[in-house]
């Protein structure tokens, strides 16, 4: 009857499938959103779509369902390509059109597994082949002995390079599946699952590098978004750890800080009162402060970690301070040209930089210009000219943050290289990724530095597959140009 028809319509509606889609995939396409979005915009679009669905649960048809099915098929495709990479690396692939062979994609026709897709891993005997079912669940990824008569050939084998290129072309659509596969280590004793996890990690590192570069280009095209400091912070954070970073939570933590400041700030509050209110809430009430004990930990540069642990370095603490302050109508910007340290400048409207307010988020101090000069002297600056506190685009701040990360990763990588059998290849993709992002955000005036880093990145990539053969001297030559500036304290 009518109730049954309504239930059937509801089962395929966005009310059911949109929340499921948003919960499962944090990167890539969204239902009804065809364009690329920055992390904050994507989260906002998700909330807007959910709100609209709740208002009209049956009015949007099955768009979310179609998106869910499409993304699920893409996830399976990611698994297939990774399996083909593993098979290709064994050297067993021999393409034979119309005949099953290692690396081929097949559909199983046996009663127990009819319709499932897998990849042939090896020939066993006679007409029997070993086939692994493509799945994102370790328990479902069975290796079966199957007669060729029960297999339908879908695709012939591809080379490692072809499979990796196909994965990279999937872009953000592959990220969530790759993240899942990096954790597919089974009980820790299954060499196949460990190999699959390692392959997924390698591809994920490059995919996240490309994603981050694309995000920076997207933000630079929209001044209203790049001017929001947390957008850049989310890009760097998600690139560093796509599994751990919850964009909704990051935005929620910032909103919590803003609400706390708002409760302590009357509407008629002066500019200095609002500045002091932001500092009091962050430093006194919530306990934000500098991480002097573990200053060179790269996590100090990642927005989600700083918000969760309430510890950071000058540049990351300044980003949090400015993100909160701007929501409280406090005009401010980070002084990207200030040597050895990052401070925040709050224009008072007087038109003279000597009349403005300055904040040292790491030292938890609000200063006038005289106080800033005294601070400069304390860190070895004989004077504080106007160019040190000049207005810079937000990308200048992130270029400086990425320089910090380049310095940290290259130093860690160098330390690993001189220890026998201790070189950890994840260091190298992180270093390459930081360099690529710096190149994407760097100011045109930094052309010489960009050119040098581009050469370094090329050399590092050429050695990526053979990184364990690097000795200390060759590594030093590769990374020497990356140690030109100390961390911004």
C-alpha positions in Angstrom: 0.0 0.0 0.0 1.0 3.6 0.4 3.1 2.9 3.5 5.1 0.3 1.6 5.7 2.7 -1.3 6.9 5.4 1.1 9.3 2.9 2.9 10.6 1.8 -0.5 11.2 5.4 -1.5 12.9 6.2 1.8 15.2 3.2 1.5 16.8 4.7 -1.6 16.5 8.3 -0.6 19.3 10.7 0.4 18.0 10.6 4.0 19.5 7.1 4.2 22.4 7.3 1.8 23.8 10.8 2.3 24.9 10.3 5.9 26.3 6.9 5.0 28.3 8.4 2.1 29.6 11.3 4.2 30.6 9.0 7.0 32.5 6.6 4.7 34.3 9.0 2.4 36.1 12.2 3.7 37.8 13.0 0.4 36.6 13.2 -3.2 33.2 13.8 -4.7 30.1 14.6 -2.8 26.5 14.1 -3.9 25.3 17.2 -5.8 28.8 18.8 -5.6 30.8 18.4 -8.7 33.6 20.9 -8.1 36.7 20.6 -6.0 36.4 22.0 -2.5 38.8 23.1 0.2 38.5 21.1 3.5 36.4 23.8 5.3 34.1 24.3 2.3 33.7 20.5 1.9 32.6 20.2 5.6 30.2 23.2 5.2 28.7 21.7 2.0 28.2 18.4 3.8 26.4 20.0 6.7 24.2 22.0 4.2 23.3 18.9 2.2 22.4 17.0 5.4 20.2 19.9 6.6 18.4 20.1 3.2 17.8 16.4 3.3 16.3 16.5 6.7 13.9 19.3 5.6 12.8 17.3 2.5 13.7 13.6 3.0 12.1 12.3 -0.2 12.6 15.2 -2.5 16.1 14.5 -3.8 15.7 11.1 -5.3 18.5 8.6 -5.3 21.5 10.9 -6.0 23.3 9.9 -2.8 22.7 6.3 -3.4 24.2 6.6 -6.9 27.2 8.4 -5.4 27.6 5.7 -2.8 27.6 2.9 -5.4 30.0 4.8 -7.6 32.5 5.4 -4.8 32.2 1.8 -3.6 33.2 0.6 -7.1 36.1 3.0 -7.1 37.3 1.6 -3.8 37.3 -1.9 -5.3 39.2 -0.5 -8.2 41.9 0.8 -5.8 42.2 -2.6 -4.3 42.5 -4.2 -7.8 45.2 -1.8 -8.9 47.3 -2.4 -5.7 47.0 -6.1 -6.1 48.2 -5.8 -9.7 51.2 -3.8 -8.4 52.1 -6.6 -6.0 51.8 -9.2 -8.7 53.8 -7.1 -11.2 56.6 -6.8 -8.7 56.9 -10.6 -8.5 57.7 -10.6 -12.2 55.1 -13.2 -13.0 52.9 -11.2 -15.3 52.7 -12.4 -18.8 49.8 -10.8 -20.8 47.9 -13.3 -22.8 44.6 -12.0 -24.2 41.6 -14.2 -23.5 43.6 -16.4 -21.2 44.0 -16.1 -17.4 47.4 -15.1 -16.2 49.1 -13.5 -13.1 48.0 -9.9 -12.7 44.7 -10.4 -14.7 41.5 -9.1 -13.3 38.8 -11.7 -13.3 35.2 -12.4 -12.2 34.5 -15.6 -10.4 31.7 -17.8 -11.6 31.8 -20.5 -8.9 28.6 -20.8 -6.8 30.2 -19.7 -3.5 31.8 -16.5 -5.0 29.7 -15.8 -8.1 30.1 -12.3 -9.4 33.0 -11.3 -7.2 36.0 -9.6 -8.7 39.6 -10.6 -8.0 43.1 -10.6 -9.3 45.1 -13.7 -10.4 48.2 -13.9 -8.3 49.9 -17.0 -9.8 49.4 -20.1 -11.8 49.3 -23.2 -9.6 48.9 -26.3 -11.7 47.1 -27.4 -14.8 44.2 -25.0 -15.4 44.2 -23.9 -11.7 45.1 -20.4 -10.6 45.4 -18.6 -7.3 43.0 -15.6 -7.2 42.6 -13.0 -4.4 39.2 -11.4 -4.0 39.3 -7.6 -4.1 38.0 -6.2 -0.8 38.6 -3.5 1.8 38.1 -6.1 4.5 41.1 -8.3 5.4 38.8 -11.3 6.3 37.2 -11.1 2.9 40.4 -10.9 0.9 40.7 -14.6 0.5 43.2 -16.3 -1.8 41.4 -19.1 -3.6 42.4 -21.9 -5.9 40.1 -21.6 -8.9 39.9 -23.5 -12.2 40.2 -21.3 -15.3 36.8 -22.5 -16.4 35.2 -20.7 -13.4 36.9 -17.4 -14.3 35.9 -14.7 -16.7 38.7 -12.5 -17.9 37.9 -8.8 -17.4 41.3 -7.1 -17.9 44.8 -8.2 -18.7 47.7 -7.5 -16.4 49.4 -4.1 -16.2 52.8 -3.0 -15.2 53.6 -1.4 -11.8 54.0 2.0 -13.4 50.7 1.7 -15.3 48.8 0.7 -12.1 50.4 3.5 -10.0 49.6 6.0 -12.7 46.0 4.8 -12.7 45.8 5.2 -9.0 47.2 8.7 -9.1 44.7 9.7 -11.8 41.9 8.8 -9.4 43.2 11.6 -7.1 41.1 12.3 -4.0 38.7 9.5 -4.9 41.3 7.0 -4.0 42.4 8.5 -0.6 39.9 6.9 1.7 40.4 3.4 0.3 44.2 3.8 0.5 44.0 4.9 4.1 42.0 1.8 4.9 44.4 -0.4 3.1 47.4 1.0 5.0 46.0 -0.5 8.1 45.4 -3.9 6.5 48.1 -5.8 8.3 46.0 -8.6 9.6 47.5 -10.3 12.6 50.9 -8.9 11.7 52.1 -12.3 10.5 50.5 -12.3 7.0 53.3 -11.2 4.6 50.8 -10.6 1.8 48.7 -8.2 3.8 51.8 -6.4 5.1 53.0 -6.0 1.5 49.6 -4.7 0.5 49.7 -2.2 3.4 53.1 -1.0 2.4 52.1 -0.6 -1.2 49.1 1.4 -0.2 51.3 3.6 2.1 53.6 4.4 -0.8 50.8 5.3 -3.2 49.0 7.3 -0.5 52.0 9.5 0.2 52.2 10.5 -3.4 48.4 10.9 -3.7 48.3 13.2 -0.6 51.2 15.2 -2.0 49.2 15.8 -5.3 46.0 16.5 -3.3 47.7 19.1 -1.1 49.3 20.9 -4.1 45.9 21.0 -5.8 44.3 22.4 -2.6 46.8 25.2 -2.4 46.2 26.1 -6.0 42.4 26.1 -5.3 42.9 28.3 -2.2 45.1 30.8 -4.1 42.4 31.2 -6.6 39.9 32.3 -3.9 41.3 35.2 -1.8 38.3 35.0 0.6 39.3 31.4 1.5 43.1 31.6 1.6 42.6 34.6 4.0 41.1 32.2 6.6 44.2 30.8 8.3 42.6 27.5 9.3 42.0 26.6 5.7 45.7 26.4 5.0 46.2 24.7 8.4 43.7 22.0 7.4 45.5 21.3 4.2 48.8 20.8 5.9 47.2 18.7 8.7 45.2 16.5 6.3 48.3 15.9 4.2 50.2 14.9 7.2 47.6 12.4 8.5 44.5 11.9 6.4 43.1 9.4 8.8 43.4 11.2 12.1 42.3 14.7 11.1 38.6 15.3 11.6 37.7 18.6 9.8 34.4 18.9 11.6 36.2 18.6 15.0 38.9 21.1 14.1 36.2 23.6 13.2 34.3 22.8 16.3 37.3 23.3 18.5 37.9 26.8 17.0 34.2 27.6 17.5 34.5 26.6 21.1 37.4 29.0 21.6 35.5 31.8 19.8 32.4 31.2 22.0 34.5 31.4 25.1 36.0 34.7 24.0 32.6 36.1 23.1 31.2 35.3 26.6 33.9 37.4 28.1 33.7 40.3 25.6 31.0 42.9 25.8 29.7 44.3 22.5 31.1 47.7 23.2 34.6 46.3 24.0 37.5 48.3 22.6 40.1 46.8 20.3 42.7 46.2 23.1 40.0 44.7 25.3 39.1 42.2 22.5 42.8 41.4 22.0 43.3 40.8 25.7 40.2 38.7 25.8 41.5 36.4 23.0 44.8 36.0 24.8 43.2 35.4 28.2 40.9 32.7 26.9 43.6 30.9 24.9 46.5 31.1 27.4 44.9 31.4 30.8 41.6 29.5 30.4 42.4 26.8 27.8 46.2 26.6 28.6 47.6 27.0 25.1 51.4 27.4 25.2 54.7 26.8 23.6 56.1 23.2 23.3 59.6 24.0 24.4 60.3 20.5 25.6 59.7 19.0 22.1 60.1 22.0 19.9 61.2 20.3 16.7 58.4 17.7 16.6 56.7 18.2 13.3 53.3 17.7 15.0 53.8 21.2 16.5 53.0 22.5 13.0 49.8 20.6 12.4 46.6 22.5 13.3 44.6 19.5 14.6 47.4 18.5 16.9 47.9 22.0 18.3 44.2 22.4 19.0 44.0 19.0 20.7 47.2 19.2 22.7 47.2 23.0 23.2 50.9 23.1 22.5 52.8 24.4 19.5 55.5 26.6 18.1 55.2 30.3 17.4 53.8 30.0 13.9 51.1 27.4 14.7 50.0 29.1 18.0 49.9 32.4 16.0 47.6 30.8 13.4 45.2 29.6 16.2 45.3 33.0 17.8 44.6 34.8 14.6 41.8 32.4 13.5 40.0 33.1 16.8 40.7 36.8 16.8 39.4 37.4 13.3 36.1 35.7 14.3 35.9 38.3 17.1 36.3 41.2 14.6 39.9 41.8 15.6 41.9 42.8 12.4 45.2 41.0 12.5 47.8 39.3 10.4 51.0 37.3 11.0 54.3 39.0 10.3 55.9 36.5 8.0 59.0 38.6 7.5 59.8 38.9 11.2 63.2 37.1 11.7 63.7 34.2 14.1 60.1 34.3 15.4 56.5 34.9 14.4 54.5 37.7 15.9 51.0 38.9 15.2 50.2 42.5 14.3 46.9 44.1 15.1 46.4 47.4 13.2 44.8 50.1 15.4 43.8 52.2 12.5 46.2 55.0 13.3 48.1 54.4 10.1 51.5 53.9 11.7 53.1 50.6 12.4 54.5 52.0 15.6 51.0 52.7 16.9 49.8 49.1 16.4 49.4 46.2 18.8 51.6 43.1 18.7 51.1 39.6 20.1 53.7 37.0 20.8 51.5 33.8 21.0 54.4 31.6 22.0 55.5 34.0 24.8 51.8 34.8 25.7 52.5 38.5 25.5 50.5 41.5 24.2 52.9 44.4 23.4 53.0 47.9 22.0 55.7 48.8 19.6 58.2 49.6 22.4 57.6 46.2 23.8 58.1 44.6 20.4 61.5 46.4 20.1 62.5 45.1 23.5 61.4 41.6 22.5 63.4 42.0 19.3 66.5 42.9 21.2 66.0 39.8 23.5 66.2 37.5 20.4 69.2 39.3 18.8 67.5 41.9 16.6 69.0 45.4 17.1 66.0 47.1 15.5 62.5 46.3 14.2 62.0 48.2 10.9 58.6 48.4 9.2 59.5 45.6 6.7 59.6 43.1 9.5 56.0 43.7 10.3 54.7 44.5 6.8 51.4 43.0 5.5 52.1 39.7 3.8 49.6 37.3 2.1 48.6 34.2 4.1 50.5 32.0 1.7 53.7 33.6 3.1 52.9 32.2 6.5 52.4 28.8 5.1 55.5 29.0 3.0 57.4 29.7 6.2 55.7 26.8 8.0 56.5 24.5 5.2 60.1 25.6 5.3 60.1 24.6 8.9 58.8 21.1 8.0 61.3 20.8 5.2 64.1 21.5 7.6 62.7 19.0 10.2 62.1 16.2 7.7 65.5 16.6 6.0 67.3 16.6 9.3 65.4 13.5 10.5 66.1 11.8 7.1 69.8 12.6 7.4 69.9 11.2 10.9 68.3 8.0 9.7 70.7 7.7 6.7 73.8 7.5 8.8 72.5 4.7 11.0 73.0 1.2 9.4 69.7 -0.6 8.4 67.6 2.2 10.1 66.6 4.2 7.1 62.8 4.6 7.1 61.4 5.4 3.7 58.3 7.2 5.0 60.7 10.1 5.8 61.4 10.7 2.2 57.8 11.0 0.9 57.1 13.5 3.7 60.1 15.6 2.7 59.1 15.5 -0.9 55.5 16.4 -0.1 56.6 19.4 2.0 58.8 20.6 -0.8 56.0 20.3 -3.3 53.7 22.3 -1.1 56.3 25.0 -0.6 56.7 25.3 -4.3 52.9 25.6 -4.7 52.6 28.5 -2.2 55.9 30.3 -2.6 55.9 34.0 -3.6 57.3 34.8 -7.0 60.1 36.7 -5.3 61.4 33.3 -4.0 62.0 32.1 -7.5 65.7 31.1 -6.8 64.7 29.1 -3.8 61.9 27.4 -5.7 64.3 26.5 -8.5 66.8 25.0 -6.0 64.1 23.0 -4.2 62.7 21.8 -7.5 66.1 20.4 -8.4 66.4 18.8 -4.9 62.9 17.3 -5.2 63.8 15.8 -8.6 66.9 14.2 -7.2 65.0 12.8 -4.2 62.3 11.3 -6.3 64.9 9.6 -8.6 66.3 8.0 -5.5 63.0 7.1 -3.8 62.9 3.5 -4.9 66.5 2.9 -4.0 66.6 5.1 -0.9 68.3 2.4 1.2 71.4 2.7 -1.0 72.0 6.4 -0.1 75.0 7.0 2.0 75.5 9.9 4.4 77.6 12.0 1.9 75.2 11.8 -1.0 72.2 12.5 1.3 74.0 15.5 2.7 74.5 16.8 -0.9 70.8 16.4 -1.6 69.6 18.1 1.5 72.2 20.8 2.0 70.1 23.5 0.5 67.2 22.6 2.9 69.0 23.8 6.0 69.4 27.5 5.0 67.1 28.9 7.6 66.5 27.9 11.3 63.0 27.2 12.5 60.9 30.3 13.2 60.9 30.5 17.0 
